[in-house]
Amino acid sequence: MRLEWRNVLVSGMGVFTDGYNLYSISLAYYFISSSFHFVNLTLGLIIASSYYGAALSALLFGIIADKQGRKIMYGIDTALMTIGALLQAFSENIPELFVSRLILGMGIGADYVLSPIIVAENARAENRGKLMVITFAFMWGLGAVAAAFVEQMLILLHLPSYIIWRIVLGFGAVPAFSVIFLRRRIYETILFVSRVKPLEKDIKGIEKELGKKLTIVKDTTPFIKRLKSSTLLIIASSILWMLYDMYSSTFSVYGPIVIAGNLGISAIEFTYIAQFAAGIPGQLICMSAIDKVGRKPLIVIGYAGVSFWLMMYFLLLYDPSLFGLHIVVPPNPLCAAKSLVGEAALLGFTFYLLNYLFSAIGPASIIGSAMVTPEIVPTKIRGTGQAISVSADRLSAALVSTAFPLLLAKYGLATMIGIYSLIALISSIITLIFIPETKKKELEVFEKPISSQET
């Protein structure tokens, strides 16, 4: 269907912007530090500011999306991203950079609510998984690669540091701006019109696009009853996403990039290798299998691989002699990574890439793409359910980003990686017990009838 692929393009460009903006700050940090003096607290706040903004906006946009429709707020999210990205480029001090990234995060949080819902509600059951992985995991990864490419081109031009970081951060406004007007012109989603708010103008627009009559079966169950009946699923999917981001949003910052440096690989080259050697191949496997094998098996298989390879990384740092290496690893997290040189560095880098590959096969492409909640809650409360998941995840990611350096200083890199290995196992158990399989199932399947006496 043309409608499906148009939504993938329009939604995907917003997700591309998310990937670019969230990844560019870590690449540009060293250049930003030439303009501003950071201490640990301010650095943590700058990195976490977009997460705080996302947590705030997600709830607002999700509630509006359930009451007024998905279309009404679509495009406002990318407008906020455009404004926030541009303001970053003109920030003259740390408070201004914080506010600009807060605004940027508000756009990203809104997009994390709206885009997954819109793609899911307009997709056919037989290929919904593939379309959502393309829209989110694949496009997010391309956005991260684009951030590395832009910075690399600016470095090759030998521009001053204070110019490089402003262009890198400001360039994030380009892909966001490119889809504002396209998003404002899309139709309301098929499911929202047929199940929640069947307005005549929306029905006619969708029927013209589909070339056939739209079947209207309005959900008459009260909103609050739908929300109560889905509470456990929303909590489970939110915890699953929080646990995923707990390790994915912090682990790559400490260790792998330093080890890559020991092998003569720059941070930009590290990005290319990680994406093209592990990220994209894993996503392609997920795309081809998700609507055949199912979501749950891919998540469990992926997390099994993540747990195993993180455990290998933990053992390498904890006791290198297990691998026939005779080196001393200090407890300091950055020094621990720096101590892995030669064969040890190659082993550590390989363990990281294999962890990243298995993550892309399942957890990153499914959980990290914000597609769990939209597939398991009813249409009437899908915006609110997704908003709760996004807000909980973004807030926890912000707190973890701020607290992680303190935990590292106290417990060391090896211990934290060992904990992450256990988190992967816990996430597999949560998936197996609480998350229903949605392979080739219509979204309405999960809208169980509720009796009028139920409270």
MIDREN-742021 format. One record per residue (C-alpha): residue number from 1; y negated, x, z negated; residue in three letters. Coordinates in steps of 0.05 Angstrom, whole numbers, plus 5000, padded with zeros to 4 digits. Each point is the difference from the previous one (the first is absolute). Example, Ala and Ser with C-alpha at 12.3 -4.5 7.8 and 13.67 -1.06 7.14 Angstrom:
<pt 1 <5090 5246 4844> 'ALA'>
<pt 2 <4931 5027 5013> 'SER'>
***
This chain:
<pt 1 <5000 5000 5000> 'MET'>
<pt 2 <4930 5023 5017> 'ARG'>
<pt 3 <4975 4973 4934> 'LEU'>
<pt 4 <5047 5045 4961> 'GLU'>
<pt 5 <4980 5064 5036> 'TRP'>
<pt 6 <4926 4983 4998> 'ARG'>
<pt 7 <5006 4993 4925> 'ASN'>
<pt 8 <5036 5067 4996> 'VAL'>
<pt 9 <4943 5033 5038> 'LEU'>
<pt 10 <4943 4967 4963> 'VAL'>
<pt 11 <5032 5007 4931> 'SER'>
<pt 12 <5028 5069 5016> 'GLY'>
<pt 13 <4932 5030 5015> 'MET'>
<pt 14 <4976 4979 4931> 'GLY'>
<pt 15 <5062 5032 4968> 'VAL'>
<pt 16 <4986 5062 5043> 'PHE'>
<pt 17 <4932 5001 4967> 'THR'>
<pt 18 <5032 4994 4931> 'ASP'>
<pt 19 <5044 5060 5015> 'GLY'>
<pt 20 <4942 5040 5026> 'TYR'>
<pt 21 <4953 4986 4942> 'ASN'>
<pt 22 <5051 5008 4944> 'LEU'>
<pt 23 <5027 5065 5028> 'TYR'>
<pt 24 <4934 5031 5022> 'SER'>
<pt 25 <4973 5008 4929> 'ILE'>
<pt 26 <5058 5047 4981> 'SER'>
<pt 27 <4989 5041 5063> 'LEU'>
<pt 28 <4925 5003 4992> 'ALA'>
<pt 29 <4999 5014 4926> 'TYR'>
<pt 30 <4992 5075 5006> 'TYR'>
<pt 31 <4940 4991 5046> 'PHE'>
<pt 32 <4969 4947 4955> 'ILE'>
<pt 33 <5005 5048 4941> 'SER'>
<pt 34 <4952 5046 5037> 'SER'>
<pt 35 <4946 4946 4994> 'SER'>
<pt 36 <5016 4970 4932> 'PHE'>
<pt 37 <5026 5030 4935> 'HIS'>
<pt 38 <5063 4964 4977> 'PHE'>
<pt 39 <5033 5000 4932> 'VAL'>
<pt 40 <5069 4970 4989> 'ASN'>
<pt 41 <4973 4932 4980> 'LEU'>
<pt 42 <4951 4992 5057> 'THR'>
<pt 43 <5052 5024 5051> 'LEU'>
<pt 44 <5049 4949 4973> 'GLY'>
<pt 45 <4948 4944 5004> 'LEU'>
<pt 46 <4980 5017 5071> 'ILE'>
<pt 47 <5073 4999 5023> 'ILE'>
<pt 48 <5015 4937 4961> 'ALA'>
<pt 49 <4935 4963 5018> 'SER'>
<pt 50 <5029 4969 5063> 'SER'>
<pt 51 <5060 4975 4959> 'TYR'>
<pt 52 <4954 4966 4950> 'TYR'>
<pt 53 <4961 4967 5057> 'GLY'>
<pt 54 <5065 4976 5031> 'ALA'>
<pt 55 <5025 4970 4935> 'ALA'>
<pt 56 <4935 4961 4992> 'LEU'>
<pt 57 <4995 4972 5071> 'SER'>
<pt 58 <5074 4983 5009> 'ALA'>
<pt 59 <4998 4943 4949> 'LEU'>
<pt 60 <4938 4970 5030> 'LEU'>
<pt 61 <5024 5003 5072> 'PHE'>
<pt 62 <5070 4976 4982> 'GLY'>
<pt 63 <4975 4937 4964> 'ILE'>
<pt 64 <4953 4983 5057> 'ILE'>
<pt 65 <5055 5012 5051> 'ALA'>
<pt 66 <5043 4947 4965> 'ASP'>
<pt 67 <4944 4949 4992> 'LYS'>
<pt 68 <4960 5008 5064> 'GLN'>
<pt 69 <5047 5037 5048> 'GLY'>
<pt 70 <5016 5070 5022> 'ARG'>
<pt 71 <4951 5002 5059> 'LYS'>
<pt 72 <4936 4985 4961> 'ILE'>
<pt 73 <4998 5068 4965> 'MET'>
<pt 74 <5033 5041 5055> 'TYR'>
<pt 75 <4951 5051 5028> 'GLY'>
<pt 76 <4959 5001 4936> 'ILE'>
<pt 77 <5052 5050 4974> 'ASP'>
<pt 78 <4989 5048 5057> 'THR'>
<pt 79 <4925 4990 4995> 'ALA'>
<pt 80 <5004 5024 4927> 'LEU'>
<pt 81 <5041 5060 5023> 'MET'>
<pt 82 <4948 5016 5053> 'THR'>
<pt 83 <4943 4997 4950> 'ILE'>
<pt 84 <5037 5040 4947> 'GLY'>
<pt 85 <5022 5054 5049> 'ALA'>
<pt 86 <4930 5009 5027> 'LEU'>
<pt 87 <4969 5002 4931> 'LEU'>
<pt 88 <5047 5057 4982> 'GLN'>
<pt 89 <4971 5043 5055> 'ALA'>
<pt 90 <4930 4992 4971> 'PHE'>
<pt 91 <5016 5008 4926> 'SER'>
<pt 92 <4954 5049 4965> 'GLU'>
<pt 93 <5034 5002 4933> 'ASN'>
<pt 94 <5065 4982 4964> 'ILE'>
<pt 95 <4978 4930 4977> 'PRO'>
<pt 96 <4981 4982 5072> 'GLU'>
<pt 97 <5067 5025 5026> 'LEU'>
<pt 98 <5036 4960 4945> 'PHE'>
<pt 99 <4963 4935 5020> 'VAL'>
<pt 100 <5012 5011 5074> 'SER'>
<pt 101 <5075 5010 4988> 'ARG'>
<pt 102 <5001 4939 4955> 'LEU'>
<pt 103 <4973 4958 5058> 'ILE'>
<pt 104 <5049 5033 5047> 'LEU'>
<pt 105 <5057 4983 4952> 'GLY'>
<pt 106 <4977 4927 4997> 'MET'>
<pt 107 <5011 4996 5075> 'GLY'>
<pt 108 <5067 5034 4995> 'ILE'>
<pt 109 <5023 4954 4944> 'GLY'>
<pt 110 <4980 4939 5040> 'ALA'>
<pt 111 <5038 5026 5060> 'ASP'>
<pt 112 <5062 5013 4959> 'TYR'>
<pt 113 <4999 4926 4983> 'VAL'>
<pt 114 <4982 4969 5067> 'LEU'>
<pt 115 <5034 5043 5053> 'SER'>
<pt 116 <5072 4996 4974> 'PRO'>
<pt 117 <4993 4925 4992> 'ILE'>
<pt 118 <4971 4989 5069> 'ILE'>
<pt 119 <5054 5041 5035> 'VAL'>
<pt 120 <5056 4968 4960> 'ALA'>
<pt 121 <4976 4929 5010> 'GLU'>
<pt 122 <4994 5007 5075> 'ASN'>
<pt 123 <5065 5039 5012> 'ALA'>
<pt 124 <5069 4973 5019> 'ARG'>
<pt 125 <5054 5011 4948> 'ALA'>
<pt 126 <5043 5042 5046> 'GLU'>
<pt 127 <4948 5056 5009> 'ASN'>
<pt 128 <4952 4990 4942> 'ARG'>
<pt 129 <5024 5063 4964> 'GLY'>
<pt 130 <4989 5045 5060> 'LYS'>
<pt 131 <4931 4973 5013> 'LEU'>
<pt 132 <4979 5010 4927> 'MET'>
<pt 133 <5026 5072 4999> 'VAL'>
<pt 134 <4962 5016 5064> 'ILE'>
<pt 135 <4937 4968 4974> 'THR'>
<pt 136 <5000 5033 4932> 'PHE'>
<pt 137 <5045 5061 4991> 'ALA'>
<pt 138 <4992 5027 5071> 'PHE'>
<pt 139 <4926 4986 5008> 'MET'>
<pt 140 <4984 5026 4929> 'TRP'>
<pt 141 <5036 5066 5017> 'GLY'>
<pt 142 <4961 5006 5066> 'LEU'>
<pt 143 <4936 4990 4960> 'GLY'>
<pt 144 <5018 5058 4954> 'ALA'>
<pt 145 <5015 5044 5061> 'VAL'>
<pt 146 <4934 4980 5030> 'ALA'>
<pt 147 <4963 5023 4937> 'ALA'>
<pt 148 <5034 5068 5005> 'ALA'>
<pt 149 <4984 5005 5074> 'PHE'>
<pt 150 <4926 4984 4990> 'VAL'>
<pt 151 <4993 5052 4945> 'GLU'>
<pt 152 <5037 5052 5042> 'GLN'>
<pt 153 <4953 4989 5060> 'MET'>
<pt 154 <4939 5008 4955> 'LEU'>
<pt 155 <5027 5064 4969> 'ILE'>
<pt 156 <5012 5028 5070> 'LEU'>
<pt 157 <4927 4986 5016> 'LEU'>
<pt 158 <4981 5044 4940> 'HIS'>
<pt 159 <4955 4948 4970> 'LEU'>
<pt 160 <4973 5008 4929> 'PRO'>
<pt 161 <5041 4971 4943> 'SER'>
<pt 162 <4948 4948 4981> 'TYR'>
<pt 163 <5001 4974 5071> 'ILE'>
<pt 164 <5075 4999 5007> 'ILE'>
<pt 165 <5015 4956 4941> 'TRP'>
<pt 166 <4945 4950 5018> 'ARG'>
<pt 167 <5026 4992 5071> 'ILE'>
<pt 168 <5073 4996 4977> 'VAL'>
<pt 169 <4985 4945 4950> 'LEU'>
<pt 170 <4949 4964 5043> 'GLY'>
<pt 171 <5045 4999 5061> 'PHE'>
<pt 172 <5043 4950 4963> 'GLY'>
<pt 173 <4948 4947 5019> 'ALA'>
<pt 174 <5018 5005 5074> 'VAL'>
<pt 175 <5070 4968 5000> 'PRO'>
<pt 176 <4977 4948 4948> 'ALA'>
<pt 177 <4940 4979 5041> 'PHE'>
<pt 178 <5041 4995 5064> 'SER'>
<pt 179 <5039 4940 4974> 'VAL'>
<pt 180 <4948 4961 4960> 'ILE'>
<pt 181 <4985 4952 5058> 'PHE'>
<pt 182 <5072 4995 5023> 'LEU'>
<pt 183 <5020 4979 4930> 'ARG'>
<pt 184 <4946 4947 4997> 'ARG'>
<pt 185 <5027 4969 5065> 'ARG'>
<pt 186 <5074 4992 4981> 'ILE'>
<pt 187 <5032 4933 4988> 'TYR'>
<pt 188 <5020 4975 4932> 'GLU'>
<pt 189 <5073 5018 4986> 'THR'>
<pt 190 <5056 4954 5024> 'ILE'>
<pt 191 <5030 4990 4931> 'LEU'>
<pt 192 <4935 4988 4963> 'PHE'>
<pt 193 <4981 4945 5050> 'VAL'>
<pt 194 <5069 4968 5001> 'SER'>
<pt 195 <5014 5005 4926> 'ARG'>
<pt 196 <4934 4999 4963> 'VAL'>
<pt 197 <4937 4980 5038> 'LYS'>
<pt 198 <5013 4967 5067> 'PRO'>
<pt 199 <4929 4994 5028> 'LEU'>
<pt 200 <4995 4971 5070> 'GLU'>
<pt 201 <4961 5058 5030> 'LYS'>
<pt 202 <5050 5051 4974> 'ASP'>
<pt 203 <5059 4959 5025> 'ILE'>
<pt 204 <4971 4996 5070> 'LYS'>
<pt 205 <4985 5075 5002> 'GLY'>
<pt 206 <5071 5019 4978> 'ILE'>
<pt 207 <5032 4949 5048> 'GLU'>
<pt 208 <4959 5028 5057> 'LYS'>
<pt 209 <5023 5071 4982> 'GLU'>
<pt 210 <5073 4980 4991> 'LEU'>
<pt 211 <5003 4953 5059> 'GLY'>
<pt 212 <5037 4947 4959> 'LYS'>
<pt 213 <4989 4949 4945> 'LYS'>
<pt 214 <4994 5026 4929> 'LEU'>
<pt 215 <5046 4966 4949> 'THR'>
<pt 216 <4961 4980 4937> 'ILE'>
<pt 217 <5040 4997 4935> 'VAL'>
<pt 218 <4948 5003 4946> 'LYS'>
<pt 219 <5021 5028 4932> 'ASP'>
<pt 220 <4981 4946 4949> 'THR'>
<pt 221 <5022 5039 4938> 'THR'>
<pt 222 <4940 5016 4955> 'PRO'>
<pt 223 <4974 5071 5005> 'PHE'>
<pt 224 <5011 5016 4926> 'ILE'>
<pt 225 <5073 4977 5003> 'LYS'>
<pt 226 <5013 5045 5060> 'ARG'>
<pt 227 <4968 5058 4963> 'LEU'>
<pt 228 <5040 4989 4937> 'LYS'>
<pt 229 <5066 4995 5038> 'SER'>
<pt 230 <4985 5067 5035> 'SER'>
<pt 231 <4976 5038 4939> 'THR'>
<pt 232 <5063 5042 4991> 'LEU'>
<pt 233 <5002 5020 5074> 'LEU'>
<pt 234 <4926 5019 4998> 'ILE'>
<pt 235 <5010 5042 4937> 'ILE'>
<pt 236 <5062 5034 5028> 'ALA'>
<pt 237 <4967 5017 5067> 'SER'>
<pt 238 <4937 5024 4964> 'SER'>
<pt 239 <5040 5046 4954> 'ILE'>
<pt 240 <5038 5026 5061> 'LEU'>
<pt 241 <4936 5018 5036> 'TRP'>
<pt 242 <4969 5030 4937> 'MET'>
<pt 243 <5060 5045 4989> 'LEU'>
<pt 244 <4998 5022 5073> 'TYR'>
<pt 245 <4927 5019 4997> 'ASP'>
<pt 246 <5009 5033 4933> 'MET'>
<pt 247 <5036 5058 5034> 'TYR'>
<pt 248 <4976 4995 5072> 'SER'>
<pt 249 <4926 5001 4984> 'SER'>
<pt 250 <5003 5062 4956> 'THR'>
<pt 251 <5061 5041 5017> 'PHE'>
<pt 252 <4976 5026 5067> 'SER'>
<pt 253 <4935 5024 4970> 'VAL'>
<pt 254 <5034 5049 4953> 'TYR'>
<pt 255 <5053 5047 5025> 'GLY'>
<pt 256 <5018 4989 5073> 'PRO'>
<pt 257 <4932 5019 5030> 'ILE'>
<pt 258 <4998 5062 4956> 'VAL'>
<pt 259 <5071 5019 5020> 'ILE'>
<pt 260 <4982 4990 5073> 'ALA'>
<pt 261 <4942 5048 4989> 'GLY'>
<pt 262 <5049 5051 4975> 'ASN'>
<pt 263 <5035 4994 5067> 'LEU'>
<pt 264 <4935 5010 5037> 'GLY'>
<pt 265 <4992 4925 5015> 'ILE'>
<pt 266 <4930 4970 4991> 'SER'>
<pt 267 <4989 4931 4970> 'ALA'>
<pt 268 <4986 4972 5069> 'ILE'>
<pt 269 <5063 5031 5029> 'GLU'>
<pt 270 <5038 4973 4940> 'PHE'>
<pt 271 <4975 4930 5018> 'THR'>
<pt 272 <5025 5007 5072> 'TYR'>
<pt 273 <5068 5027 4979> 'ILE'>
<pt 274 <5011 4947 4947> 'ALA'>
<pt 275 <4982 4943 5046> 'GLN'>
<pt 276 <5034 5023 5064> 'PHE'>
<pt 277 <5062 5032 4969> 'ALA'>
<pt 278 <5013 4949 4946> 'ALA'>
<pt 279 <4951 4941 4996> 'GLY'>
<pt 280 <5003 4974 5072> 'ILE'>
<pt 281 <5075 5013 5010> 'PRO'>
<pt 282 <5013 4961 4936> 'GLY'>
<pt 283 <4955 4943 5023> 'GLN'>
<pt 284 <5035 4997 5067> 'LEU'>
<pt 285 <5067 4994 4965> 'ILE'>
<pt 286 <4971 4945 4956> 'CYS'>
<pt 287 <4971 4963 5060> 'MET'>
<pt 288 <5067 5000 5037> 'SER'>
<pt 289 <5041 4979 4939> 'ALA'>
<pt 290 <4958 4955 4957> 'ILE'>
<pt 291 <5015 4935 5037> 'ASP'>
<pt 292 <5074 5019 5009> 'LYS'>
<pt 293 <5020 5034 4935> 'VAL'>
<pt 294 <4949 4965 4955> 'GLY'>
<pt 295 <4944 5020 4952> 'ARG'>
<pt 296 <5042 5010 4937> 'LYS'>
<pt 297 <5051 5049 5028> 'PRO'>
<pt 298 <4945 5043 5031> 'LEU'>
<pt 299 <4961 5002 4934> 'ILE'>
<pt 300 <5062 5018 4960> 'VAL'>
<pt 301 <5024 5053 5050> 'ILE'>
<pt 302 <4930 5028 5005> 'GLY'>
<pt 303 <4991 5004 4925> 'TYR'>
<pt 304 <5069 5032 4992> 'ALA'>
<pt 305 <4976 5056 5046> 'GLY'>
<pt 306 <4933 5005 4965> 'VAL'>
<pt 307 <5033 5005 4932> 'SER'>
<pt 308 <5050 5053 5024> 'PHE'>
<pt 309 <4949 5045 5035> 'TRP'>
<pt 310 <4949 4994 4943> 'LEU'>
<pt 311 <5055 5020 4952> 'MET'>
<pt 312 <5014 5061 5044> 'MET'>
<pt 313 <4926 5017 4997> 'TYR'>
<pt 314 <5001 4990 4924> 'PHE'>
<pt 315 <5060 5048 4993> 'LEU'>
<pt 316 <4966 5051 5044> 'LEU'>
<pt 317 <4939 5002 4954> 'LEU'>
<pt 318 <5040 4993 4936> 'TYR'>
<pt 319 <5054 5052 5014> 'ASP'>
<pt 320 <4993 5038 5066> 'PRO'>
<pt 321 <5063 5040 4984> 'SER'>
<pt 322 <5041 4937 5017> 'LEU'>
<pt 323 <4981 5016 5072> 'PHE'>
<pt 324 <5013 5074 4994> 'GLY'>
<pt 325 <4927 5016 4990> 'LEU'>
<pt 326 <4975 5047 4947> 'HIS'>
<pt 327 <4928 4980 4988> 'ILE'>
<pt 328 <4961 4976 4939> 'VAL'>
<pt 329 <4965 4933 5006> 'VAL'>
<pt 330 <4941 4992 4952> 'PRO'>
<pt 331 <4986 4932 4968> 'PRO'>
<pt 332 <4931 4993 5030> 'ASN'>
<pt 333 <5008 4950 5058> 'PRO'>
<pt 334 <4960 5037 5053> 'LEU'>
<pt 335 <5027 5067 4979> 'CYS'>
<pt 336 <5070 4971 5002> 'ALA'>
<pt 337 <4991 4982 5073> 'ALA'>
<pt 338 <4967 5067 5016> 'LYS'>
<pt 339 <5059 5036 4969> 'SER'>
<pt 340 <5046 4973 5055> 'LEU'>
<pt 341 <4994 5051 5055> 'VAL'>
<pt 342 <5045 5022 5057> 'GLY'>
<pt 343 <5068 4966 4998> 'GLU'>
<pt 344 <4980 4960 4938> 'ALA'>
<pt 345 <4939 4972 5036> 'ALA'>
<pt 346 <5042 4982 5061> 'LEU'>
<pt 347 <5050 4963 4955> 'LEU'>
<pt 348 <4944 4963 4964> 'GLY'>
<pt 349 <4966 4980 5064> 'PHE'>
<pt 350 <5066 4976 5030> 'THR'>
<pt 351 <5016 4959 4938> 'PHE'>
<pt 352 <4932 4967 5005> 'TYR'>
<pt 353 <5008 4984 5075> 'LEU'>
<pt 354 <5070 4969 4988> 'LEU'>
<pt 355 <4971 4959 4943> 'ASN'>
<pt 356 <4944 4977 5047> 'TYR'>
<pt 357 <5050 4983 5055> 'LEU'>
<pt 358 <5042 4955 4955> 'PHE'>
<pt 359 <4938 4968 4971> 'SER'>
<pt 360 <4976 4983 5071> 'ALA'>
<pt 361 <5068 4969 5016> 'ILE'>
<pt 362 <4992 4949 4945> 'GLY'>
<pt 363 <4952 5001 4941> 'PRO'>
<pt 364 <4937 5025 5035> 'ALA'>
<pt 365 <5009 4956 5062> 'SER'>
<pt 366 <5019 4937 4962> 'ILE'>
<pt 367 <4972 5003 4929> 'ILE'>
<pt 368 <4941 5046 5015> 'GLY'>
<pt 369 <4982 4956 5059> 'SER'>
<pt 370 <4985 4941 4955> 'ALA'>
<pt 371 <5052 4956 5034> 'MET'>
<pt 372 <5045 4981 4941> 'VAL'>
<pt 373 <4957 4946 4967> 'THR'>
<pt 374 <4978 4964 5065> 'PRO'>
<pt 375 <5073 4990 5020> 'GLU'>
<pt 376 <5026 4971 4935> 'ILE'>
<pt 377 <4946 4952 4975> 'VAL'>
<pt 378 <4980 4931 5029> 'PRO'>
<pt 379 <4944 4993 5051> 'THR'>
<pt 380 <4957 4959 4953> 'LYS'>
<pt 381 <4994 5058 4949> 'ILE'>
<pt 382 <5013 5059 5046> 'ARG'>
<pt 383 <4928 5025 4996> 'GLY'>
<pt 384 <4997 4996 4924> 'THR'>
<pt 385 <5069 5032 4993> 'GLY'>
<pt 386 <4982 5057 5045> 'GLN'>
<pt 387 <4933 5008 4964> 'ALA'>
<pt 388 <5035 5007 4933> 'ILE'>
<pt 389 <5047 5053 5029> 'SER'>
<pt 390 <4943 5039 5033> 'VAL'>
<pt 391 <4955 4997 4939> 'SER'>
<pt 392 <5055 5022 4952> 'ALA'>
<pt 393 <5021 5056 5047> 'ASP'>
<pt 394 <4930 5026 5015> 'ARG'>
<pt 395 <4980 4998 4926> 'LEU'>
<pt 396 <5062 5037 4978> 'SER'>
<pt 397 <4991 5051 5057> 'ALA'>
<pt 398 <4929 5012 4976> 'ALA'>
<pt 399 <5022 5011 4929> 'LEU'>
<pt 400 <5058 5045 5020> 'VAL'>
<pt 401 <4954 5041 5046> 'SER'>
<pt 402 <4953 5010 4941> 'THR'>
<pt 403 <5054 5015 4948> 'ALA'>
<pt 404 <5048 5041 5043> 'PHE'>
<pt 405 <4965 5067 4992> 'PRO'>
<pt 406 <5003 4991 4924> 'LEU'>
<pt 407 <5075 4983 5003> 'LEU'>
<pt 408 <5012 5061 5044> 'LEU'>
<pt 409 <4963 5046 4953> 'ALA'>
<pt 410 <5043 4975 4941> 'LYS'>
<pt 411 <5069 4993 5032> 'TYR'>
<pt 412 <4998 5043 5062> 'GLY'>
<pt 413 <5016 4986 5073> 'LEU'>
<pt 414 <5076 5005 4994> 'ALA'>
<pt 415 <5003 4946 4946> 'THR'>
<pt 416 <4955 4953 5039> 'MET'>
<pt 417 <5042 5007 5062> 'ILE'>
<pt 418 <5063 4986 4959> 'GLY'>
<pt 419 <4967 4937 4974> 'ILE'>
<pt 420 <4983 4979 5071> 'TYR'>
<pt 421 <5073 5009 5019> 'SER'>
<pt 422 <5019 4951 4945> 'LEU'>
<pt 423 <4945 4952 5023> 'ILE'>
<pt 424 <5033 4998 5068> 'ALA'>
<pt 425 <5066 4979 4968> 'LEU'>
<pt 426 <4966 4946 4958> 'ILE'>
<pt 427 <4966 4973 5062> 'SER'>
<pt 428 <5067 4994 5035> 'SER'>
<pt 429 <5027 4959 4942> 'ILE'>
<pt 430 <4939 4953 5000> 'ILE'>
<pt 431 <5009 4990 5075> 'THR'>
<pt 432 <5074 4983 4993> 'LEU'>
<pt 433 <4991 4951 4942> 'ILE'>
<pt 434 <4934 4965 5012> 'PHE'>
<pt 435 <4979 5005 5073> 'ILE'>
<pt 436 <5032 4950 5049> 'PRO'>
<pt 437 <5020 5023 5070> 'GLU'>
<pt 438 <4952 4973 5053> 'THR'>
<pt 439 <5034 5026 5064> 'LYS'>
<pt 440 <4993 4949 5056> 'LYS'>
<pt 441 <4981 4946 4950> 'LYS'>
<pt 442 <4941 4953 5012> 'GLU'>
<pt 443 <4947 5007 4946> 'LEU'>
<pt 444 <5006 4926 4982> 'GLU'>
<pt 445 <5071 5013 4976> 'VAL'>
<pt 446 <4971 5025 4935> 'PHE'>
<pt 447 <4959 4936 4989> 'GLU'>
<pt 448 <5051 4965 4955> 'LYS'>
<pt 449 <4986 4927 4984> 'PRO'>
<pt 450 <4971 4988 4932> 'ILE'>
<pt 451 <5009 4933 4965> 'SER'>
<pt 452 <4939 4961 4978> 'SER'>
<pt 453 <5024 5004 4927> 'GLN'>
<pt 454 <5002 5076 5000> 'GLU'>
<pt 455 <4942 5035 4965> 'THR'>
***
